[in-house]
Amino acid sequence: MRLAHLHLPDITSFTRVANLQQTLTSRLLSHKKHLTPNPPDPTIITFSPNPVYTTGRRDLPPSNTTHSNSNGNGNILSLPPSLEPIRQILTPPQPNKPYDPKSRIAEYHPTLRGGQTTYHGPGQLVAYTILDLRRLGLTPRCHIRLLENSVIDVLREYGVRGMVTEDPGVWGELPKKITAVGVHLRRHISSYGIGLNVTEEPMWWFRQIVACGLEGRETTSLQGLGVTGVTVEEVAGMFVGKFVGRVNGDFACGDGATGEGIEEVYRVSEKDLLRE
């Protein structure tokens, strides 16, 4: 099979990527429902969004609605307890607002991925994998292991030893986490994925929360571990390559895996991806 890789090179709206991801997952689900002859290609989207805090299914607020407010921002967000202490720096989604590197305001997005509260933003590689796990011969647990091990392979290329614990994600050195992992599955179609810290830019934002609900743990980045001069785009390409190598090498689920291999990775534009 062929794997499409869409890399968005500029800081982008989280809403933009969420909508694109929904389009791609809907195509795969429609193929399963109607048994069309040619399944859509699996896709990995790599990007860095405007500053955003997201919550997973374990940390959703009571309601996703907003209410009128008189304090000037126009809305009162419905937030989970994990984000109440930083309400003053949060806004609803603002998909058309350009990135301001001097701003200390972040969007809040509830999502259906697994896990709790985390942060995504500039200086971080976010990679969303939209895949049919059955076609690749992956169980849900193997999929998580595949994501984690692909990150560990990337870190190794930069001389960094990555490790895993009983909690999802990858650690650069305990107690410092370098990559969060959270996915959503519907009829074995995966969405969401990983957030790998490349530079120190995300660190201030992480210090405002208890990331992933893990008290007493910290976050780190490639830069924080001594790796300098690396771009998010460079790490994105390397992650996709390591992911494909793991899939084709049967490293994710062992020698008993029976899924299809990935014969080709091709770069695709957002316009072409939406046209398919």
LOSEFI-957004 format. One record per residue (C-alpha): x, y, z. Coordinates in steps of 0.001 Angstrom, whole numbers, plus 500000, padded with zeros to 6 digits. Example, Ala and Ser with C-alpha at 12.3 -4.5 7.8 and 13.67 -1.06 7.14 Angstrom:
% residues 2
<site><u>512300</u><v>495500</v><w>507800</w></site>
<site><u>513670</u><v>498940</v><w>507140</w></site>
This chain:
% residues 276
<site><u>500000</u><v>500000</v><w>500000</w></site>
<site><u>500967</u><v>503656</v><w>499689</w></site>
<site><u>501140</u><v>506086</v><w>502602</w></site>
<site><u>500363</u><v>509776</v><w>502116</w></site>
<site><u>502388</u><v>512271</v><w>504161</w></site>
<site><u>501019</u><v>515786</v><w>504509</w></site>
<site><u>503372</u><v>518194</v><w>506271</w></site>
<site><u>502048</u><v>521660</v><w>507070</w></site>
<site><u>505200</u><v>523803</v><w>507255</w></site>
<site><u>503753</u><v>526894</v><w>508946</w></site>
<site><u>502238</u><v>527315</v><w>512402</w></site>
<site><u>498616</u><v>526429</v><w>511750</w></site>
<site><u>495173</u><v>526376</v><w>513315</w></site>
<site><u>494366</u><v>523255</v><w>515334</w></site>
<site><u>490807</u><v>523481</v><w>514003</w></site>
<site><u>492127</u><v>523266</v><w>510442</w></site>
<site><u>493927</u><v>520002</v><w>511174</w></site>
<site><u>491034</u><v>518577</v><w>513200</w></site>
<site><u>488672</u><v>519183</v><w>510274</w></site>
<site><u>491114</u><v>517643</v><w>507814</w></site>
<site><u>491555</u><v>514622</v><w>510065</w></site>
<site><u>487775</u><v>514212</v><w>510276</w></site>
<site><u>487506</u><v>514237</v><w>506480</w></site>
<site><u>490130</u><v>511506</v><w>506150</w></site>
<site><u>488680</u><v>509286</v><w>508878</w></site>
<site><u>485213</u><v>509660</v><w>507345</w></site>
<site><u>486563</u><v>508430</v><w>504001</w></site>
<site><u>488052</u><v>505329</v><w>505597</w></site>
<site><u>484863</u><v>504642</v><w>507570</w></site>
<site><u>482743</u><v>505101</v><w>504441</w></site>
<site><u>484925</u><v>502604</v><w>502583</w></site>
<site><u>484395</u><v>500064</v><w>505360</w></site>
<site><u>480649</u><v>500632</v><w>505398</w></site>
<site><u>480085</u><v>500461</v><w>501645</w></site>
<site><u>482918</u><v>498041</v><w>500764</w></site>
<site><u>484169</u><v>500170</v><w>497892</w></site>
<site><u>486880</u><v>498442</v><w>495811</w></site>
<site><u>489841</u><v>500763</v><w>496427</w></site>
<site><u>490462</u><v>501777</v><w>500034</w></site>
<site><u>491769</u><v>505304</v><w>500651</w></site>
<site><u>495477</u><v>505483</v><w>501358</w></site>
<site><u>496497</u><v>505805</v><w>505009</w></site>
<site><u>497742</u><v>509279</v><w>505886</w></site>
<site><u>500094</u><v>510884</v><w>508383</w></site>
<site><u>499645</u><v>514610</v><w>508998</w></site>
<site><u>502596</u><v>516400</v><w>510615</w></site>
<site><u>502322</u><v>519971</v><w>511876</w></site>
<site><u>502792</u><v>522485</v><w>514687</w></site>
<site><u>499618</u><v>524314</v><w>515785</w></site>
<site><u>498947</u><v>527632</v><w>517439</w></site>
<site><u>499212</u><v>527209</v><w>521238</w></site>
<site><u>496403</u><v>524878</v><w>522292</w></site>
<site><u>495490</u><v>522761</v><w>525281</w></site>
<site><u>493532</u><v>519613</v><w>524461</w></site>
<site><u>491766</u><v>517132</v><w>526677</w></site>
<site><u>491079</u><v>513489</v><w>525952</w></site>
<site><u>488102</u><v>511329</v><w>526862</w></site>
<site><u>489252</u><v>510940</v><w>530483</w></site>
<site><u>489309</u><v>514701</v><w>531041</w></site>
<site><u>486382</u><v>516145</v><w>529107</w></site>
<site><u>484452</u><v>519110</v><w>530544</w></site>
<site><u>480776</u><v>518806</v><w>531554</w></site>
<site><u>479751</u><v>520553</v><w>528330</w></site>
<site><u>481440</u><v>521810</v><w>525182</w></site>
<site><u>479202</u><v>524855</v><w>525051</w></site>
<site><u>480153</u><v>528453</v><w>525768</w></site>
<site><u>478058</u><v>531134</v><w>527411</w></site>
<site><u>478002</u><v>534904</v><w>527115</w></site>
<site><u>480436</u><v>536745</v><w>529325</w></site>
<site><u>480948</u><v>540388</v><w>530199</w></site>
<site><u>484716</u><v>540314</v><w>530733</w></site>
<site><u>485536</u><v>541206</v><w>527149</w></site>
<site><u>486400</u><v>537843</v><w>525630</w></site>
<site><u>482767</u><v>537106</v><w>524805</w></site>
<site><u>482637</u><v>533560</v><w>526146</w></site>
<site><u>482860</u><v>531501</v><w>529271</w></site>
<site><u>484467</u><v>528181</v><w>528430</w></site>
<site><u>483257</u><v>524928</v><w>529894</w></site>
<site><u>486510</u><v>523494</v><w>531271</w></site>
<site><u>487564</u><v>520304</v><w>533052</w></site>
<site><u>489036</u><v>520684</v><w>536566</w></site>
<site><u>492560</u><v>520243</v><w>535168</w></site>
<site><u>492312</u><v>523543</v><w>533273</w></site>
<site><u>490289</u><v>525682</v><w>535685</w></site>
<site><u>493464</u><v>527134</v><w>537313</w></site>
<site><u>494540</u><v>528638</v><w>533967</w></site>
<site><u>491144</u><v>529778</v><w>532701</w></site>
<site><u>492504</u><v>533322</v><w>532311</w></site>
<site><u>494853</u><v>532280</v><w>529477</w></site>
<site><u>492354</u><v>530145</v><w>527545</w></site>
<site><u>490029</u><v>531024</v><w>524680</w></site>
<site><u>487583</u><v>529057</v><w>522526</w></site>
<site><u>488873</u><v>527933</v><w>519107</w></site>
<site><u>489934</u><v>530870</v><w>516932</w></site>
<site><u>490713</u><v>529229</v><w>513570</w></site>
<site><u>491383</u><v>532489</v><w>511717</w></site>
<site><u>493640</u><v>534138</v><w>514276</w></site>
<site><u>497309</u><v>534346</v><w>513168</w></site>
<site><u>500057</u><v>533089</v><w>515430</w></site>
<site><u>501536</u><v>535702</v><w>517775</w></site>
<site><u>504784</u><v>534442</v><w>519362</w></site>
<site><u>504529</u><v>537078</v><w>522114</w></site>
<site><u>501049</u><v>536046</v><w>523227</w></site>
<site><u>500433</u><v>533980</v><w>526356</w></site>
<site><u>496922</u><v>533011</v><w>525290</w></site>
<site><u>496065</u><v>529472</v><w>524164</w></site>
<site><u>492994</u><v>527872</v><w>522654</w></site>
<site><u>491156</u><v>525026</v><w>524333</w></site>
<site><u>489910</u><v>522023</v><w>522350</w></site>
<site><u>488181</u><v>518953</v><w>523838</w></site>
<site><u>488908</u><v>515845</v><w>521760</w></site>
<site><u>487962</u><v>512166</v><w>521654</w></site>
<site><u>491516</u><v>510831</v><w>521884</w></site>
<site><u>492599</u><v>508728</v><w>524819</w></site>
<site><u>494325</u><v>510268</v><w>527795</w></site>
<site><u>493937</u><v>513490</v><w>529708</w></site>
<site><u>495197</u><v>517073</v><w>529333</w></site>
<site><u>498185</u><v>518045</v><w>527209</w></site>
<site><u>499583</u><v>520970</v><w>525257</w></site>
<site><u>500461</u><v>521350</v><w>521571</w></site>
<site><u>502153</u><v>524307</v><w>519924</w></site>
<site><u>505146</u><v>525819</v><w>518131</w></site>
<site><u>508393</u><v>523952</v><w>518667</w></site>
<site><u>506557</u><v>520636</v><w>518831</w></site>
<site><u>506024</u><v>517987</v><w>516166</w></site>
<site><u>502438</u><v>516780</v><w>516190</w></site>
<site><u>501861</u><v>513701</v><w>514019</w></site>
<site><u>498367</u><v>512345</v><w>513427</w></site>
<site><u>498099</u><v>508854</v><w>511932</w></site>
<site><u>494850</u><v>508136</v><w>510069</w></site>
<site><u>495027</u><v>504403</v><w>509429</w></site>
<site><u>492996</u><v>501216</v><w>509137</w></site>
<site><u>494679</u><v>499125</v><w>511821</w></site>
<site><u>493279</u><v>495864</v><w>510468</w></site>
<site><u>494755</u><v>496500</v><w>507046</w></site>
<site><u>498146</u><v>496974</v><w>508699</w></site>
<site><u>497693</u><v>493947</v><w>510959</w></site>
<site><u>497833</u><v>496029</v><w>514148</w></site>
<site><u>495956</u><v>495608</v><w>517394</w></site>
<site><u>495163</u><v>498779</v><w>519361</w></site>
<site><u>497973</u><v>498072</v><w>521816</w></site>
<site><u>500399</u><v>497332</v><w>518973</w></site>
<site><u>499483</u><v>500662</v><w>517427</w></site>
<site><u>500449</u><v>502519</v><w>520617</w></site>
<site><u>503680</u><v>500533</v><w>520809</w></site>
<site><u>504381</u><v>501336</v><w>517153</w></site>
<site><u>504030</u><v>505070</v><w>517790</w></site>
<site><u>506221</u><v>504934</v><w>520890</w></site>
<site><u>508933</u><v>502846</v><w>519264</w></site>
<site><u>508981</u><v>505053</v><w>516175</w></site>
<site><u>509666</u><v>508033</v><w>518448</w></site>
<site><u>512388</u><v>506094</v><w>520271</w></site>
<site><u>513982</u><v>505334</v><w>516893</w></site>
<site><u>513936</u><v>509058</v><w>516062</w></site>
<site><u>515511</u><v>509994</v><w>519386</w></site>
<site><u>518246</u><v>507422</v><w>518848</w></site>
<site><u>519231</u><v>509175</v><w>515608</w></site>
<site><u>519994</u><v>512258</v><w>517705</w></site>
<site><u>521909</u><v>510363</v><w>520370</w></site>
<site><u>519050</u><v>510471</v><w>522884</w></site>
<site><u>517892</u><v>507382</v><w>524738</w></site>
<site><u>514105</u><v>507175</v><w>524872</w></site>
<site><u>512187</u><v>504955</v><w>527243</w></site>
<site><u>508618</u><v>503916</v><w>527983</w></site>
<site><u>506828</u><v>503234</v><w>531264</w></site>
<site><u>503420</u><v>501836</v><w>532143</w></site>
<site><u>501933</u><v>505187</v><w>531065</w></site>
<site><u>501573</u><v>505949</v><w>527323</w></site>
<site><u>504254</u><v>508187</v><w>525871</w></site>
<site><u>508029</u><v>508397</v><w>525625</w></site>
<site><u>510441</u><v>509713</v><w>528234</w></site>
<site><u>513786</u><v>511308</v><w>527506</w></site>
<site><u>514982</u><v>510855</v><w>531048</w></site>
<site><u>512878</u><v>510197</v><w>534117</w></site>
<site><u>510957</u><v>512107</v><w>535327</w></site>
<site><u>510936</u><v>514136</v><w>532070</w></site>
<site><u>508528</u><v>513241</v><w>529279</w></site>
<site><u>509415</u><v>514183</v><w>525708</w></site>
<site><u>506436</u><v>512760</v><w>523792</w></site>
<site><u>502744</u><v>512414</v><w>524584</w></site>
<site><u>500724</u><v>509688</v><w>522859</w></site>
<site><u>496941</u><v>509633</v><w>522541</w></site>
<site><u>494731</u><v>508058</v><w>519888</w></site>
<site><u>491100</u><v>507482</v><w>519021</w></site>
<site><u>489711</u><v>504367</v><w>517357</w></site>
<site><u>486422</u><v>503795</v><w>515589</w></site>
<site><u>485901</u><v>500524</v><w>513731</w></site>
<site><u>489690</u><v>500086</v><w>513837</w></site>
<site><u>490262</u><v>503443</v><w>512108</w></site>
<site><u>492828</u><v>505433</v><w>514077</w></site>
<site><u>493173</u><v>509173</v><w>514488</w></site>
<site><u>495304</u><v>511552</v><w>516566</w></site>
<site><u>498796</u><v>510325</v><w>517495</w></site>
<site><u>501849</u><v>511960</v><w>519091</w></site>
<site><u>503289</u><v>515271</v><w>520250</w></site>
<site><u>507121</u><v>515279</v><w>520294</w></site>
<site><u>508833</u><v>518326</v><w>521800</w></site>
<site><u>511621</u><v>519511</v><w>519500</w></site>
<site><u>512543</u><v>522883</v><w>521035</w></site>
<site><u>512075</u><v>524447</v><w>524463</w></site>
<site><u>509212</u><v>526656</v><w>523231</w></site>
<site><u>506472</u><v>524398</v><w>524695</w></site>
<site><u>507999</u><v>524246</v><w>528188</w></site>
<site><u>506353</u><v>527370</v><w>529652</w></site>
<site><u>502963</u><v>526103</v><w>528545</w></site>
<site><u>503532</u><v>522656</v><w>530027</w></site>
<site><u>504489</u><v>524191</v><w>533374</w></site>
<site><u>500980</u><v>525643</v><w>533648</w></site>
<site><u>499337</u><v>522194</v><w>533842</w></site>
<site><u>499761</u><v>518669</v><w>535155</w></site>
<site><u>500433</u><v>517121</v><w>531759</w></site>
<site><u>498604</u><v>513838</v><w>531122</w></site>
<site><u>497480</u><v>513848</v><w>534765</w></site>
<site><u>500923</u><v>512715</v><w>535960</w></site>
<site><u>501751</u><v>514531</v><w>539195</w></site>
<site><u>505434</u><v>515099</v><w>539904</w></site>
<site><u>506506</u><v>514577</v><w>536294</w></site>
<site><u>508087</u><v>517155</v><w>534001</w></site>
<site><u>508505</u><v>517642</v><w>530275</w></site>
<site><u>511603</u><v>518014</v><w>528139</w></site>
<site><u>512567</u><v>518407</v><w>524482</w></site>
<site><u>515306</u><v>517453</v><w>522060</w></site>
<site><u>516798</u><v>520888</v><w>522627</w></site>
<site><u>516554</u><v>520455</v><w>526390</w></site>
<site><u>518496</u><v>517209</v><w>526055</w></site>
<site><u>521303</u><v>518908</v><w>524150</w></site>
<site><u>520161</u><v>518490</v><w>520534</w></site>
<site><u>520333</u><v>521842</v><w>518746</w></site>
<site><u>519767</u><v>523090</v><w>515209</w></site>
<site><u>516954</u><v>520641</v><w>514487</w></site>
<site><u>513708</u><v>521710</v><w>512818</w></site>
<site><u>510229</u><v>520311</v><w>513265</w></site>
<site><u>510074</u><v>519530</v><w>509534</w></site>
<site><u>513283</u><v>517491</v><w>509737</w></site>
<site><u>511972</u><v>515498</v><w>512686</w></site>
<site><u>508624</u><v>515023</v><w>510915</w></site>
<site><u>510239</u><v>513355</v><w>507918</w></site>
<site><u>512344</u><v>511165</v><w>510159</w></site>
<site><u>509320</u><v>510096</v><w>512222</w></site>
<site><u>507389</u><v>509022</v><w>509118</w></site>
<site><u>510399</u><v>507046</v><w>507898</w></site>
<site><u>510838</u><v>505278</v><w>511239</w></site>
<site><u>507113</u><v>504547</v><w>511419</w></site>
<site><u>507154</u><v>502899</v><w>507994</w></site>
<site><u>510283</u><v>500939</v><w>508899</w></site>
<site><u>508571</u><v>499587</v><w>511990</w></site>
<site><u>505428</u><v>498633</v><w>510075</w></site>
<site><u>507384</u><v>496842</v><w>507354</w></site>
<site><u>509768</u><v>495179</v><w>509775</w></site>
<site><u>507013</u><v>493611</v><w>511868</w></site>
<site><u>508585</u><v>495261</v><w>514905</w></site>
<site><u>505266</u><v>496466</v><w>516267</w></site>
<site><u>503435</u><v>493202</v><w>516856</w></site>
<site><u>506132</u><v>490610</v><w>516382</w></site>
<site><u>506690</u><v>488064</v><w>513669</w></site>
<site><u>503051</u><v>486958</v><w>513728</w></site>
<site><u>501763</u><v>490198</v><w>512202</w></site>
<site><u>499801</u><v>489588</v><w>509000</w></site>
<site><u>499042</u><v>493088</v><w>507719</w></site>
<site><u>500028</u><v>494725</v><w>504465</w></site>
<site><u>503349</u><v>496475</v><w>504096</w></site>
<site><u>503866</u><v>500083</v><w>503044</w></site>
<site><u>505535</u><v>500104</v><w>499640</w></site>
<site><u>505718</u><v>503850</v><w>499071</w></site>
<site><u>505506</u><v>507106</v><w>501000</w></site>
<site><u>504472</u><v>510103</v><w>498937</w></site>
<site><u>504245</u><v>513747</v><w>499929</w></site>
<site><u>500881</u><v>515312</v><w>499263</w></site>
<site><u>499469</u><v>518831</v><w>499472</w></site>
<site><u>496376</u><v>519671</v><w>501480</w></site>
<site><u>494591</u><v>520688</v><w>498278</w></site>
<site><u>495323</u><v>517379</v><w>496559</w></site>
<site><u>494407</u><v>515399</v><w>499659</w></site>
<site><u>491006</u><v>517059</v><w>499909</w></site>
<site><u>490367</u><v>516554</v><w>496190</w></site>
<site><u>490771</u><v>512787</v><w>496310</w></site>
